[in-house]
Structures are given as structure tokens and as C-alpha cells.
Amino acid sequence: MNHPSRPSEYLRGRCPFCFGGPSQSAQDFNAIVCIDACFTQKHNKRSHKDPPRQHPRTVFLPESDVKRWEEIVASLRPPKTVPKTAAGGEAREDGYELSLKVPNSVLDACEASFTAADGSREKASTQFFDSTALMAMLCRHDRVLWLVNMTSPGERQHYALALIDQLFKNLPSGFTVGLLYDISCSIHCSCVKWGFLDAYLSRLTFAISVFHAYGHGWACQCVYHPRKCDGFGLSDGEGCERFWHSISKLIAYLRICGHHTRLYTLDSQVQYADRLSLLGIGNWLARKWRNTQTRRLEADTQVISSAKQDRYLREQWKSQLSSQTRPLPRQTKNAGRSAVEEAIRLRKVRDTLRDRVAALEDVLSDINSEDYQVAEVEGKLPDLREQLLGVVGQQQYRHLATSPFMALRMNAHALKVRLRNRLTSRKFERDRIERSFRRQQYNDRKVCTQTEDAVKRRDPGIQALARQYNILCHKMEELVRLKRAPRNAIAPQPIPLKELFDLDVDDVIWQDVGLDASGDIENPPAWLTDEDVKSGIKGILLRDRCDEELRRLKHECIALYHWLSEEWQVVNACIEAATNLDLVYQLQERRRCLIKLGVTWRNALQGIPQLYNVSDWGLSASELSEAEQDLDEEKLEAVEETEEYIEMEDEFSDFDEDDLDIGLVERIDALEDGELSYGEEDLDDVDDFL
């Protein structure tokens, strides 16, 4: 049951910094979470399961909730059908799906480019594995909120929907959430189209995790990229990837152990990670604060250098967003025939108008014409001449299709699409290499090395494509300079080869400016042609995200103080009321842990005045100072033990194996195994040897 103004006790225990403090400001999300699946965490199918056992603080979602959402999705969403284009028919007219801001053509392309978006595609065989993967929901502090044990061969949407539903069930009404997921555009479309999570959609904002954004189209990135979406700050949504890496050492064991043992082990690992996260949150906040301040200074400098007003830059960004997310024109298989028929029709209309204009001009030039005829001709002739000029203008525009500039532009566009696809594929290949978890095994290391060599061998081909594209860009720029291009045409920007493999959100590789007819308009917008405006838009978006991040860090620091103060009061009250000695001992240990946390956080944050405020802690200064002395003594003891160990290693390193009496060692082993009895002679020999 939810508290009327606070998240559930479970969520406050999972992450006190997201859910344990006061409410976030209205302009930002109350919490930011991420979702992802890992198909390396499989479990081999066995004839029988081990005895049931459950961790007292399990984070796994009940199987009944997952099954219920699978049935809901199956009942609301019909099975996929083959699109008309696949059968050779006409393509559907592009548009928006209800309240979505990205056209259907872009969403379809994103779904086709991601394996995760295709739930019917098998990533793990259910013939050999009874558990095919894990799906996790984490907060922005990389703390696990829930895990789902997946049993389907693909990454189906009902797993993510079950996690989101469970999250909102543990939140009060009015609590807003920002969700980062590698296929957020696809799941958002499903929610809008089929009515999933209708009760929560007004409080839920979708975005793409930063690392996976390059697999989406530019229009999709404009709407769903967290660096361009209000409220996400500098959250990257890759906490799940970091969690998968932290448990990668368990892959081999978890694949062969019992089913319930596997779940219990994962729960234990999550609890261990929570303790480490709790101790290091002070350093995390301090590091994030310093990095954000540095990035905000860079963004502010970028905006100032553009010499444009903030309001003007924001208007230009809205104009760019509206232009680059508009639907595609309807495409049919008869488009070529229609273009030819239109050209023939225009020629006939031109010839007819020319004949009529010539006839009227003959009437004017004939001295025998009557006055009423001349007056009638003078009234009709201007309109006919205007119509003739319009038809000739359209015909001239169509003739531009054979111009050198238009040919270069079409070739450059084809090259860029091909280059973008190859760069995206390369990034995915690099991802698989970097996430190879068991490189210590020779076979796996050999496969990774071969894959990496294959990726490197393809790099020169990608660079050659980029150079060809840049050559076409320079040729188009020359035609524009010589005024041999269409009126108001813009040459596309070449791709810097040094930034070719970065795939940053604002790189030139994503921009198609100058590669379509949008640049041939009479008055091109500033966001399309003015480099200062382009730079200013990037700077102001980054500055907005930095401001959001700074506000969130301040709130999280307040939540940290609030949680520690509340825990301190509760523990002290329980110690005073407790009568059981064992319970008192446990509470005192908890009290010592809280003091240790307070000292650790204070040391990490006291160099940042904007975050550190000792009056909010609830712990007295004397208690913190006393605990700091204890920590210093513990560190000193640890250092002394390390030095003794090093000295011991040095002594053993001087041992010469040539001096070893093999027979005596065998006697010592036999004595230890009980095969021989101890005698005075044996003990003397052992003492001499040692």
C-alpha cells in the first residue's frame, strides 16, 4: 500500500536517494530509471529443479505478475501482419501515431534496426535453456530496483511493461518518472497504440539510452535522445550495462547451478552491490558535480560565442525539430509513371497557352481590329502570360533533375546512407567485443581477437566511403559558388575524418542538410544555414541539461542528509526501547555503520559548499569526529597488516628451491595425513628445516 505522499518502503530501501527524500521540483522528474536485458545470463535446462529457497530481500518480480502482463499484451495487441510494401503493393501514407512526435516511417526503421525490438527473433534457444536472460530496472545511481527472469527466446515487451507497472504501483499519485531504454520509441508507440499503461503514461516520459542512440534515425534522436529531451539532465541510461558487467564473473556458475540457487545468488550479489554503492555515493555526487560544472561552462561559452539570444536559439530549435520530424510524402510503385505523365501534361499546357497568347498578340498588332476586341484581349492577355510563365517555371524546375548538381546530390545522399549504416554496424560489432565477459579462456580470447581484426580490416573501406562523400560535397560547393546549382541550393557539410567513428549525437553523419529538396526553398532558415545558430542550439541544449543535472544533484544531496537523519533517529529510538541483548547489539552495529557513512560522505562532499551542509545531518559534530578517528585507526591497522604481509613475501622470495629436501617434505605430508606417527627425530628434522 502506497504512502499518500511518499514511495513505498520497498523503494525507499532500494534507493534512498531517489525515493527517500522530499519531492523533486515540479520542473524535473521525481526519479529517473533505466531498463535493459542481458542474454548472457542464461540457465541450462535440467530435468528437475533444486529445493525452493528465496532471499529475504529478493528483488525478483513474481512470475505471476510477468505472466499476467504477457496475457494482457496478447489480448490487446493482434499478431503482426506482413506490410503492403512487402507484398508489392503501395506503401501506407506516412503520419503520426496519435500523440507521438516521430512519424511512423522513422519508428518502423528503428524497429527494423534493433534486434531487441523484434520480440519474435530468437536470441536464446528454449530447447537448451529454461531461463534465457535477465531484465533489470535500475535507478540512475545504478542500484537495482527489480529483476525479471526471462523465459522467452526474444526480448518481448511484456517484461518491460511488467517492470514499469510494478514501479508505479509503489509510487504515490503525481510522482513523475523518466525512463531510459534502448528501444523506448518502440515501446512508447505500443503503449500509445494499444493502450498499455494508460493510467501512467501522463507521468511517464520515454528516452533512449545514450549508448544505443546511434542505432536510431535522426528524427527519433531529436525527440527521444536524453540530451535533447527535457528533464533527463546528464543521465545516460547505461546503469544496466554496468550492472551486467559487475555480475559477469558469475556467468559460468549461474548457468549450471540450480534454479533457486541461481536466483538466491543474484539477490545476494545485488545486496553486496548496494552496500558498496551506499558507501561510495558521496564520491559519486562530488564527481558528478565537478563534471557537470565543467560541461556547463563549455556550453555557456558555446552559446555566448554564437552571439544569439537564448529565445531566438530556442525558436530555431523548435523550427528544426518541426522540420526534421515531419512525415515522408506518400510513395507508390507508379511514382515514375506519374512524373512522366505530369511532364507530358505540362508540355501540352505550355504549347496551348503559347498558341493562345500568340493569337491574342496578333489581334493587338492588327490595325483592323475593333476597339472592343482590343479591350477584350488586353483583359485576358496578362492572365494567360502569367499562366504560361508558371508552367515554364515548373518545367524548368523538372529539368533540374538532369543538372550536374542534382546528380551529385543524389549520389551523395546514397553514399551517406550507406556510410551511416556501415558505421552503425561497426559500432554494434565493437559493442560485442567490448562486452565479451570471459576473455580469460583461450578460445573466447581467440574469437574476440579475430572479430576485432575483422572490424579493423573494414575500417579502411568505411574511410574510403567518407572520402568519396567529402569529394562530392566539395564539388557541390564549387557548383554553388559558380552559380550552376538551383536557386538557394545548399551544399552539404563534409564529414571530418577524425570524428568519423565517434558517432556523437550532434555529428555531421546524422545531418542530411543539403541532401534533399528542403534546401531549395526561397528563404532557408537560420538553423539550416547559419553555423553560429547551429553551434548555439547545441550549446543551449547542453546548458539546459547541465542545469537540470545540477538541480537534481542538489536534491539528491538533500535526500542523502534526510535519509541519514531519519535512519539515525529511528536507530537511536529502537536502542532505547529494545530489551533483547542480541537486538541491541545489532542496532548498535547499525548505528556504527551510519556514523561511518556520515564520515565518509562528509569527507567526500565537504569540498563542495553548494552540496555540503552539516546542519542537516542529524549527527553531532563530536560523533562524526570520534568516528573519523576510528576510521583512521582502522586504516592504519590495514596499512600495518599490508606491510607485514609484504615483508613476509620478501622473506619467502629469498627461498632457494635447490635447498629443499624432497624426502623431508614427503615425510611432513605423511605426518599431516596421519600416515606416520610423530617422533622426536621427526620433530627435530622439521624444526631444522623450517
C-alpha positions in Angstrom: 0.0 0.0 0.0 1.5 3.4 -1.0 2.0 6.2 1.4 -0.1 9.2 0.3 3.0 11.4 -0.2 6.0 9.0 -0.3 7.1 6.0 -2.3 6.7 2.5 -0.8 9.0 1.2 2.0 10.5 -1.2 -0.6 11.6 1.6 -3.0 12.9 3.7 -0.1 15.1 0.8 0.9 16.2 0.1 -2.7 17.4 3.7 -3.3 17.1 6.2 -0.5 18.5 9.0 -2.8 15.8 8.6 -5.5 12.8 7.7 -3.2 13.8 8.5 0.3 14.0 12.3 0.4 11.5 15.1 -0.2 9.7 15.5 -3.6 11.7 16.8 -6.6 10.9 20.2 -8.1 7.9 20.3 -10.5 10.1 21.1 -13.5 12.1 17.9 -13.2 11.2 14.2 -13.0 10.9 12.8 -9.5 13.0 9.8 -10.5 15.0 8.5 -13.5 15.2 4.8 -14.2 16.6 2.6 -16.9 15.7 -0.9 -18.3 17.8 -3.4 -20.3 18.1 -7.1 -20.8 21.1 -9.4 -20.8 21.1 -12.6 -22.8 24.4 -13.9 -21.5 22.8 -14.7 -18.1 21.2 -18.0 -19.2 20.5 -21.1 -17.2 20.8 -24.6 -18.6 17.6 -26.7 -18.7 17.6 -29.5 -16.2 15.3 -32.5 -15.6 14.3 -31.2 -12.1 14.7 -28.1 -10.0 16.6 -27.8 -6.8 14.8 -27.3 -3.5 13.0 -23.9 -3.3 14.7 -21.1 -1.4 14.1 -17.4 -1.5 16.3 -14.5 -0.4 14.6 -12.5 2.4 15.2 -9.2 0.4 14.7 -10.6 -3.1 14.5 -8.1 -6.0 12.9 -10.5 -8.5 9.5 -9.8 -9.8 6.9 -12.5 -9.1 6.4 -14.9 -12.1 2.6 -14.4 -11.7 3.0 -10.6 -12.5 5.0 -11.3 -15.6 2.6 -14.0 -16.8 -0.3 -11.6 -16.2 1.3 -8.9 -18.4 2.1 -11.5 -21.1 -1.7 -12.3 -21.3 -2.6 -8.6 -21.3 -0.3 -7.9 -24.3 -1.5 -11.0 -26.2 -5.2 -9.9 -25.7 -4.8 -6.3 -26.6 -2.3 -6.4 -29.5 -3.1 -8.5 -32.6 -0.3 -10.6 -34.2 1.9 -8.7 -36.7 0.9 -8.9 -40.4 3.0 -8.5 -43.5 3.1 -4.8 -44.6 1.7 -4.0 -48.0 5.1 -2.9 -49.3 6.5 -6.5 -48.7 3.7 -7.9 -50.9 4.4 -5.4 -53.7 1.6 -3.0 -53.0 1.6 0.7 -52.3 3.2 2.0 -49.1 1.0 3.4 -46.5 0.8 7.2 -46.1 3.2 8.4 -43.5 2.0 10.2 -40.5 2.0 10.3 -36.7 0.5 7.7 -34.3 -1.9 9.6 -32.1 0.2 11.7 -29.7 3.7 10.6 -30.9 6.0 13.2 -32.3 8.0 10.8 -34.5 6.5 9.7 -37.9 5.6 6.1 -38.5 8.3 5.7 -41.1 11.1 6.5 -38.7 9.6 4.2 -36.0 9.5 1.4 -38.4 13.1 1.9 -39.4 14.2 1.9 -35.7 12.3 -1.3 -35.1 13.9 -2.9 -38.1 17.4 -1.8 -37.0 17.2 -3.2 -33.4 17.2 -6.9 -32.7 15.7 -6.1 -29.3 12.6 -4.5 -30.8 11.8 -7.7 -32.6 10.2 -10.0 -30.0 9.9 -12.9 -32.4 13.7 -13.0 -33.1 15.4 -15.7 -31.1 18.4 -14.7 -29.0 18.5 -17.9 -26.9 17.1 -21.3 -27.5 14.4 -22.5 -25.2 15.4 -26.1 -26.1 18.6 -25.9 -24.1 17.8 -23.1 -21.5 14.9 -22.8 -19.1 15.9 -19.2 -18.3 17.1 -17.3 -21.4 18.0 -13.9 -19.9 17.6 -11.3 -17.2 15.9 -8.0 -17.5 16.6 -5.3 -14.9 15.3 -1.9 -13.8 17.8 0.3 -12.2 17.7 3.9 -10.9 20.2 6.5 -12.1 22.6 5.6 -9.2 23.0 2.1 -10.7 21.0 0.5 -7.8 18.8 -2.5 -8.8 15.1 -1.9 -8.3 13.7 -5.1 -9.8 14.9 -8.1 -11.8 12.9 -10.3 -14.1 13.8 -13.8 -15.0 13.1 -14.2 -18.8 12.0 -17.4 -20.3 11.2 -16.4 -23.9 13.7 -16.7 -26.8 13.4 -12.9 -27.6 13.2 -9.6 -25.7 9.4 -9.2 -25.6 7.7 -6.1 -24.4 5.6 -7.6 -21.6 8.8 -7.9 -19.5 9.4 -4.2 -19.6 5.7 -3.4 -19.1 5.6 -5.6 -16.0 8.6 -3.7 -14.5 7.1 -0.3 -15.3 3.7 -1.3 -13.9 5.4 -2.6 -10.7 7.3 0.7 -10.3 4.2 2.9 -10.5 2.3 0.6 -8.1 5.0 1.5 -5.5 4.8 5.3 -6.2 2.3 7.9 -5.0 0.0 9.6 -7.4 1.6 12.6 -9.1 5.1 11.0 -9.0 6.8 11.5 -12.4 9.3 9.2 -13.9 11.8 9.4 -16.8 12.5 6.0 -18.4 15.7 5.2 -20.4 15.5 2.1 -22.6 17.4 1.2 -25.8 14.0 0.8 -27.7 12.0 3.4 -25.9 10.5 4.7 -29.2 9.1 1.2 -29.9 7.6 0.6 -26.5 6.2 4.1 -26.4 4.5 3.5 -29.7 3.0 0.3 -28.4 1.7 2.0 -25.3 0.0 4.7 -27.3 -1.4 2.5 -30.0 -2.7 -0.4 -27.8 -3.4 1.3 -24.5 -0.7 -0.3 -22.4 0.0 1.6 -19.1 -2.8 4.1 -19.9 -3.1 5.0 -16.2 0.6 6.0 -16.0 1.5 7.5 -19.4 0.8 11.1 -18.3 3.5 10.7 -15.7 6.0 8.7 -17.8 8.5 10.2 -20.3 10.5 7.9 -22.6 14.0 8.4 -23.8 16.8 6.3 -25.4 19.8 5.2 -23.5 22.8 7.2 -24.8 25.0 4.3 -25.9 22.2 2.9 -28.1 21.0 6.2 -29.6 23.2 5.8 -32.7 21.1 2.9 -33.9 18.0 5.2 -34.3 17.2 7.6 -37.0 17.9 11.3 -36.7 14.2 12.2 -36.3 14.0 9.7 -33.5 17.1 11.1 -31.8 15.7 14.6 -31.9 12.7 13.5 -29.8 14.0 10.6 -27.7 17.7 11.4 -27.1 18.1 12.3 -23.4 20.5 15.2 -24.3 17.6 16.8 -26.3 14.8 15.7 -24.1 13.8 18.0 -21.1 14.2 16.6 -17.6 16.9 13.9 -18.0 19.9 16.1 -17.2 23.1 14.2 -17.9 21.7 10.7 -17.1 23.0 8.2 -19.7 20.7 5.2 -19.0 23.6 2.7 -19.1 23.4 1.6 -15.5 22.1 -1.8 -16.6 25.2 -2.3 -18.7 27.4 -1.5 -15.7 25.4 -3.9 -13.6 25.7 -6.7 -16.2 29.5 -6.2 -16.2 29.7 -6.4 -12.4 28.0 -9.8 -12.3 29.8 -11.1 -15.4 32.1 -13.2 -13.3 29.0 -15.3 -12.2 28.0 -16.3 -15.8 29.6 -19.8 -15.8 28.4 -20.7 -12.3 24.9 -19.4 -12.7 24.5 -21.4 -15.9 24.9 -24.8 -14.3 23.7 -24.2 -10.7 20.2 -25.0 -9.5 17.3 -22.7 -10.5 16.6 -21.4 -7.0 20.3 -21.2 -6.1 20.8 -19.0 -9.2 18.1 -16.5 -8.1 19.4 -16.5 -4.5 23.0 -15.9 -5.7 21.9 -12.9 -7.8 19.9 -11.5 -4.9 23.0 -11.8 -2.7 25.1 -10.1 -5.3 22.6 -7.2 -5.5 22.7 -6.7 -1.8 26.5 -6.6 -1.9 26.5 -4.1 -4.7 24.0 -2.0 -2.6 26.4 -1.8 0.3 29.3 -0.6 -2.0 27.0 1.9 -3.7 25.8 3.3 -0.3 29.4 3.9 0.8 30.5 5.5 -2.4 27.5 7.8 -3.1 29.4 10.8 -1.6 32.2 10.5 -4.1 29.7 9.9 -6.9 27.9 13.1 -6.1 31.1 15.1 -5.9 32.4 13.7 -9.1 29.1 14.4 -11.0 29.0 17.9 -9.6 32.5 18.8 -10.8 32.0 17.2 -14.3 28.6 19.0 -14.7 30.1 22.3 -13.7 32.9 21.9 -16.3 30.4 20.9 -19.1 28.1 23.8 -18.2 31.0 26.2 -18.6 31.8 24.8 -22.0 28.1 25.0 -23.1 27.8 28.6 -21.8 30.9 29.6 -23.8 29.4 28.0 -26.9 26.2 30.0 -26.5 28.0 33.2 -25.9 30.2 32.7 -29.0 27.1 32.3 -31.2 26.2 35.9 -30.4 22.5 34.9 -30.4 19.8 35.5 -27.9 18.5 32.4 -25.9 15.0 33.0 -27.0 16.0 33.1 -30.7 18.0 29.9 -30.4 15.1 28.1 -28.7 12.8 29.2 -31.5 15.2 27.9 -34.1 15.5 24.6 -32.3 11.7 24.3 -32.4 11.6 25.1 -36.1 14.4 22.5 -36.7 12.5 19.9 -34.7 9.3 20.5 -36.6 11.0 20.3 -39.9 13.1 17.3 -39.3 10.4 15.2 -37.8 7.7 15.7 -40.4 6.3 12.7 -42.2 7.6 11.5 -45.6 5.5 12.0 -48.7 3.4 9.1 -49.9 5.4 6.8 -52.1 3.8 4.4 -54.7 5.1 2.0 -57.3 3.7 4.3 -60.1 5.6 7.3 -59.0 7.9 7.2 -62.1 5.0 6.9 -64.5 3.2 9.7 -62.8 6.2 12.0 -63.1 6.4 11.3 -66.8 2.7 11.9 -67.4 2.9 15.1 -65.4 5.8 16.3 -67.6 3.8 15.5 -70.8 0.8 17.3 -69.5 2.8 20.4 -68.7 4.3 20.4 -72.2 0.8 20.2 -73.7 -0.5 23.0 -71.4 2.6 25.1 -72.4 2.0 24.7 -76.1 -1.7 25.5 -75.8 -1.0 28.7 -73.7 1.7 29.8 -76.2 -0.8 29.4 -79.1 -3.5 31.4 -77.3 -1.0 34.2 -76.3 0.3 34.4 -79.9 -3.3 34.6 -81.2 -4.2 37.4 -78.8 -0.9 39.3 -79.6 -1.9 39.1 -83.3 -5.2 40.7 -82.5 -3.3 43.6 -80.8 -0.9 44.0 -83.6 -3.7 44.0 -86.3 -4.6 47.6 -87.2 -8.0 46.4 -88.4 -9.1 45.1 -85.0 -12.1 46.7 -83.5 -11.8 48.6 -80.2 -14.0 46.1 -78.3 -11.7 43.2 -79.5 -8.6 45.1 -78.3 -10.1 45.8 -74.9 -11.1 42.1 -74.5 -7.6 41.0 -75.5 -5.9 43.4 -73.1 -8.1 42.0 -70.3 -7.2 38.3 -71.0 -3.6 38.6 -72.1 -1.9 39.3 -68.7 -3.5 36.3 -67.1 -2.5 34.0 -69.9 1.1 35.3 -69.9 1.2 34.7 -66.1 -0.1 31.1 -66.5 2.5 30.5 -69.3 5.4 31.7 -67.1 4.2 29.5 -64.2 4.1 26.4 -66.4 7.5 27.2 -68.0 8.9 27.7 -64.5 7.7 24.3 -63.4 9.2 22.7 -66.5 12.5 24.3 -65.8 12.4 23.0 -62.3 11.9 19.5 -63.6 14.7 19.9 -66.0 17.0 20.4 -63.0 16.8 16.7 -62.4 19.4 16.3 -65.2 21.7 19.0 -63.9 25.2 18.1 -62.5 24.3 19.5 -59.1 21.2 17.3 -58.7 23.1 14.2 -59.8 25.9 14.9 -57.3 23.3 15.5 -54.5 21.5 12.2 -55.2 24.8 10.3 -55.3 26.0 12.0 -52.1 22.7 11.1 -50.3 23.1 7.4 -51.3 26.7 7.4 -50.1 25.8 8.9 -46.8 23.0 6.4 -46.1 25.4 3.6 -46.9 28.2 5.1 -44.8 25.8 5.7 -41.8 24.6 2.0 -41.9 28.2 0.7 -42.0 29.2 2.9 -39.1 26.2 1.8 -37.1 27.0 -1.9 -37.8 30.6 -1.3 -36.8 29.5 0.3 -33.5 27.4 -2.8 -32.7 30.3 -5.1 -33.5 32.6 -3.1 -31.2 30.0 -3.3 -28.5 30.0 -7.1 -28.7 33.8 -7.2 -28.5 33.9 -4.8 -25.5 31.3 -6.8 -23.6 33.0 -10.1 -24.0 33.0 -11.2 -20.4 35.2 -14.4 -20.4 38.3 -13.4 -22.2 40.5 -15.3 -19.8 39.6 -18.5 -21.7 41.8 -19.1 -24.7 39.0 -20.0 -27.2 37.0 -16.9 -26.3 40.0 -14.7 -26.4 40.9 -16.0 -29.8 37.4 -15.4 -31.2 37.4 -11.8 -29.8 40.8 -11.2 -31.4 39.6 -12.5 -34.8 36.5 -10.4 -34.6 38.4 -7.3 -33.7 40.8 -7.8 -36.6 37.9 -8.2 -38.9 36.4 -4.9 -37.7 39.7 -3.2 -38.2 40.1 -4.6 -41.7 36.7 -2.9 -42.6 37.8 0.5 -41.3 39.7 1.5 -44.5 36.6 0.8 -46.6 34.5 3.0 -44.3 37.1 5.7 -44.5 37.2 5.4 -48.3 33.4 5.9 -48.4 33.7 9.0 -46.2 36.4 10.5 -48.6 34.2 9.8 -51.6 31.3 11.6 -49.9 33.6 14.6 -49.0 34.7 14.8 -52.6 31.1 15.1 -53.8 30.4 17.7 -51.1 33.3 19.8 -52.4 32.1 19.5 -56.0 28.6 20.6 -54.9 30.1 23.5 -53.0 32.0 24.6 -56.2 28.8 24.4 -58.3 27.0 26.6 -55.8 29.9 29.1 -55.9 29.8 29.2 -59.7 26.0 29.7 -59.6 25.5 26.4 -61.5 23.2 25.0 -58.8 19.5 25.5 -58.3 18.5 28.7 -56.7 19.0 28.8 -52.9 20.6 25.4 -53.0 22.9 24.5 -50.1 26.0 22.2 -50.3 26.1 19.6 -47.6 28.9 19.7 -45.0 31.8 17.3 -45.4 32.5 14.7 -42.6 35.7 15.3 -40.5 37.6 12.0 -40.8 39.0 12.4 -37.3 35.4 12.2 -35.9 34.2 9.5 -38.2 33.9 6.7 -35.7 32.7 8.8 -32.7 29.0 8.8 -33.6 28.2 11.6 -31.2 24.6 12.9 -31.1 25.4 16.1 -33.0 28.0 14.8 -35.5 27.6 15.6 -39.2 27.0 12.0 -40.1 23.4 12.3 -38.8 22.6 15.5 -40.7 21.1 15.4 -44.1 21.2 19.2 -44.6 21.7 20.0 -48.4 20.9 16.4 -49.5 17.2 16.9 -50.1 15.0 19.5 -51.6 14.5 21.2 -48.2 17.5 23.4 -49.0 16.0 24.7 -52.3 13.4 26.9 -50.6 13.3 30.7 -51.1 14.4 31.8 -47.6 16.2 28.9 -45.9 16.0 29.0 -42.0 19.0 30.0 -39.9 19.2 26.6 -38.3 19.9 25.2 -41.7 22.5 27.7 -43.0 24.0 29.7 -40.1 26.9 27.9 -38.3 26.6 30.2 -35.3 23.0 29.3 -34.8 23.8 25.6 -35.2 26.5 25.9 -32.5 24.3 28.0 -30.3 21.5 25.4 -30.4 23.9 22.6 -29.3 25.2 24.8 -26.6 21.9 25.9 -25.2 20.5 22.3 -25.2 23.6 21.1 -23.3 23.4 24.0 -20.9 19.8 23.1 -20.1 20.7 19.5 -19.4 23.6 20.7 -17.1 21.2 23.0 -15.2 18.8 20.0 -14.7 21.7 17.9 -13.6 22.8 20.4 -11.0 19.3 20.8 -9.6 19.0 17.0 -9.4 22.4 16.6 -7.6 21.4 19.2 -5.0 18.1 17.4 -4.5 19.9 14.1 -4.1 22.3 15.5 -1.6 19.3 16.8 0.4 17.8 13.3 0.2 21.1 11.8 1.4 21.0 14.1 4.5 17.3 13.5 5.0 17.7 9.7 4.8 20.7 9.6 7.2 19.0 11.8 9.7 15.8 9.7 9.7 17.8 6.4 10.0 19.8 7.9 12.9 16.6 8.9 14.8 14.9 5.5 14.2 18.0 3.5 15.3 18.5 5.6 18.5 14.8 5.3 19.4 14.9 1.5 18.9 18.1 1.1 21.0 16.4 2.9 23.9 13.2 0.8 23.6 14.9 -2.6 23.0 15.4 -5.1 25.8 16.8 -8.1 23.9 20.6 -8.0 24.1 21.1 -9.6 20.7 18.8 -7.0 19.1 20.6 -4.1 21.0 23.9 -5.4 19.6 22.6 -5.5 16.0 21.1 -1.9 16.4 24.5 -0.7 17.8 26.2 -2.2 14.8 23.7 -0.4 12.5 24.4 2.8 14.4 28.2 2.4 13.9 27.6 1.8 10.2 25.5 5.1 9.9 28.3 7.0 11.6 30.8 5.5 9.2 28.6 6.5 6.3 28.2 10.1 7.7 32.0 10.5 8.0 32.6 9.0 4.5 30.0 11.3 2.9 31.2 14.3 4.8 34.8 13.8 3.6 33.7 13.4 0.0 31.4 16.5 0.0 32.9 19.0 2.3 34.9 20.5 -0.6 31.7 21.5 -2.4 29.9 24.2 -0.5 26.9 24.0 -2.7 26.3 20.4 -1.7 27.7 20.1 1.9 25.6 21.4 4.8 26.4 19.6 8.0 23.5 21.1 9.9 21.1 18.8 8.0 22.7 15.6 9.0 21.2 14.8 12.4 24.6 13.5 13.7 26.5 15.7 16.1 30.0 17.0 15.2 31.6 15.2 18.1 30.2 11.8 17.0 31.5 12.4 13.5 34.9 13.4 14.8 35.1 10.3 17.0 34.0 8.1 14.2 36.7 9.7 11.9 39.3 8.8 14.5 38.1 5.2 14.5 38.3 5.0 10.7 41.8 6.4 10.7 42.9 3.7 13.2 41.3 1.1 11.0 43.2 2.4 8.0 46.4 2.4 10.0 45.9 -1.2 11.1 45.2 -2.2 7.5 48.4 -0.5 6.3 50.4 -2.2 9.0 49.0 -5.6 8.1 49.8 -4.9 4.4 53.4 -4.0 5.3 53.8 -7.2 7.4 52.4 -9.3 4.5 54.9 -7.6 2.1 57.8 -8.3 4.5 56.7 -12.0 4.7 56.6 -12.2 1.0 60.1 -10.8 0.7 61.4 -13.5 3.2 59.8 -16.3 1.2 61.1 -14.8 -2.0 64.7 -15.5 -0.8 64.0 -19.2 -0.5 66.0 -21.4 -2.8 64.2 -24.5 -4.2 67.6 -26.3 -4.7 67.9 -26.5 -0.9 64.6 -28.3 -0.5 64.8 -31.8 1.0 62.3 -33.7 -1.1 62.3 -36.7 1.3 61.6 -34.5 4.3 58.7 -32.8 2.6 57.2 -36.2 1.8 57.5 -37.2 5.5 55.9 -33.9 6.6 53.0 -34.5 4.2 52.6 -38.1 5.5 52.6 -36.9 9.1 49.9 -34.3 8.3 47.8 -37.0 6.6 48.2 -39.3 9.6 50.0 -42.0 7.7 53.1 -41.7 10.1 53.3 -41.1 13.8 55.2 -38.2 15.3 58.6 -38.9 16.8 61.3 -36.8 18.4 63.6 -37.3 15.4 60.8 -36.2 13.1 60.1 -33.0 15.0 63.8 -32.1 15.2 64.2 -32.5 11.5 61.1 -30.4 10.8 62.3 -27.6 13.1 65.7 -27.6 11.4 64.1 -27.5 8.0 61.8 -24.6 9.0 
